[in-house]
Amino acid sequence: MARPSVPVADSFTSVRRVGPTQQVREQLVAAIQSGEYAPGSALPSERVLCETFGVSRVSVREAIAGLESTGLIRVEHGRGAFVRESATNAYIGPFVKYLEMHRDQLIDLLKVRGALDELAAVEASSAITAKGRRELQKAADAFKDCVEVEPHDFKRLADLDIAFHLTIPSLTGGDLLTQLLGELNGIFRESRLITLARPGQLEQSVTEHQAIVDAILAGDADGARRAVAIHLEGVRTWLVGLSVGGDQAK
């Protein structure tokens, strides 16, 4: 049975430069973000996308595969590609049962992580070197750049978020804080996939990361501690208020 025709987004333009797969993916993401393809709706067929962008099926298939791997779309064999109803839902399912069983422990662990993160920021603000300054800003910029270029690649964003937070204790000159926070951040990796998918969270994290960086680079220990506390308070509030059914507290 022939698939129904799906309209082509007005924003699509023919791809004529190098890197066609990346350009196709970026245009598809932009069309989804702008609402031209709403959650639950189908994307045009491979044939139509090839004709519209002026690229090969290989480029289109690689672009679609890339979007599927980030959780932005789902591919149903024989039916086509569809925009996911919710980016958060792509990650919340596997974590729900774990959250049901370990919510209280996670909240307690977050308190410990928060105390250690604040201590690391305070120590870093007085111990940071010129090299450390560059590394800290580089870690913050890496997360920010990914937000701007691949805002739906939550797995990579989670890794970059963890890398940023672990850069801070690495600047203190000791290994214990880095080791402890490495273990704690690993425990919270799955929850990061959900929190980062919340509307507005990526931009908020970029802003709060930079506030932490600015305070540390200024040697403002109290400011660094407060910036970290503010950043993690949002996570704690979310964890306390998240319903097991998947609805999140406002």
C-alpha positions, 0 to 999 in steps of 0.5 A, spaced: 500 500 500 502 506 497 504 511 503 500 518 503 504 524 501 507 528 506 508 535 505 515 538 504 517 543 509 517 550 506 524 551 509 527 546 506 533 548 501 537 544 496 544 541 499 549 543 494 555 544 499 560 539 502 557 535 508 550 533 505 548 528 511 550 534 516 546 539 512 540 534 511 540 533 518 540 540 520 535 542 516 530 536 518 532 538 526 530 546 524 523 544 521 522 540 527 524 545 532 520 550 528 513 546 528 513 545 521 513 537 523 509 537 529 510 531 534 507 525 532 507 527 525 511 523 519 517 526 515 517 526 507 519 519 504 526 518 503 525 519 495 521 526 496 527 528 501 532 526 496 529 530 490 528 536 495 535 536 498 538 534 491 542 528 495 543 521 495 539 516 499 545 514 503 545 521 505 538 521 507 538 515 510 545 517 514 541 523 516 535 519 519 539 514 522 543 520 526 536 523 528 533 516 530 539 515 535 538 522 538 531 520 540 528 526 536 524 521 531 522 514 531 523 510 524 517 504 523 519 500 518 515 500 512 511 506 514 517 511 515 520 516 520 515 520 525 517 525 530 517 523 537 511 525 541 516 528 547 523 527 547 523 526 554 519 520 553 525 517 549 529 516 556 524 516 561 521 509 560 527 505 562 529 510 568 522 510 571 522 503 575 529 505 578 526 511 580 520 508 583 525 503 587 531 508 589 528 515 589 529 517 596 536 514 595 537 518 589 535 524 593 540 523 599 546 522 594 544 528 590 545 532 597 552 529 598 554 530 591 551 537 592 556 538 598 562 535 594 560 540 588 560 546 592 566 544 596 570 543 589 568 550 586 570 553 593 577 550 592 578 551 585 576 558 585 583 559 590 587 553 586 586 554 579 592 555 574 592 559 568 591 552 564 586 550 569 582 557 567 582 554 559 580 547 561 574 550 565 572 555 560 573 549 554 569 544 558 563 550 559 564 552 551 563 544 549 557 543 552 554 550 550 556 548 542 553 542 543 546 545 545 547 550 539 549 544 534 546 538 536 540 540 541 537 533 541 543 529 542 542 528 549 547 522 550 552 527 548 550 532 552 549 528 558 557 526 557 559 533 556 555 536 562 558 530 566 565 532 563 564 540 565 562 538 572 568 533 573 573 539 570 572 543 577 574 538 582 580 536 577 582 543 578 583 543 586 590 539 585 587 533 589 584 526 586 579 524 592 574 529 590 574 527 582 574 520 584 568 521 589 564 526 584 566 521 578 562 516 581 556 520 583 555 523 577 555 516 574 549 514 578 546 520 575 547 519 568 540 516 566 536 522 570 541 527 566 538 524 560 531 526 562 532 533 565 536 535 559 530 534 555 526 538 559 523 545 555 528 550 556 533 546 561 539 546 556 539 554 555 538 554 563 544 549 564 548 553 559 547 560 563 548 556 570 555 553 567 557 560 565 555 563 572 559 557 576 565 559 571 565 566 572 565 566 579 571 561 579 575 565 574 574 571 579 576 567 585 570 568 588 569 562 593 562 564 596 559 566 589 562 559 586 559 555 592 552 559 591 552 558 583 553 551 584 547 550 589 543 554 585 544 549 579 543 543 583 537 546 586 533 545 580 535 538 579 533 536 586 526 540 585 525 536 579 527 529 582 522 530 588 517 533 584 517 528 578 511 523 578 512 516 576 508 516 571 512 521 567 509 528 569 514 533 571 513 538 577 513 545 574 
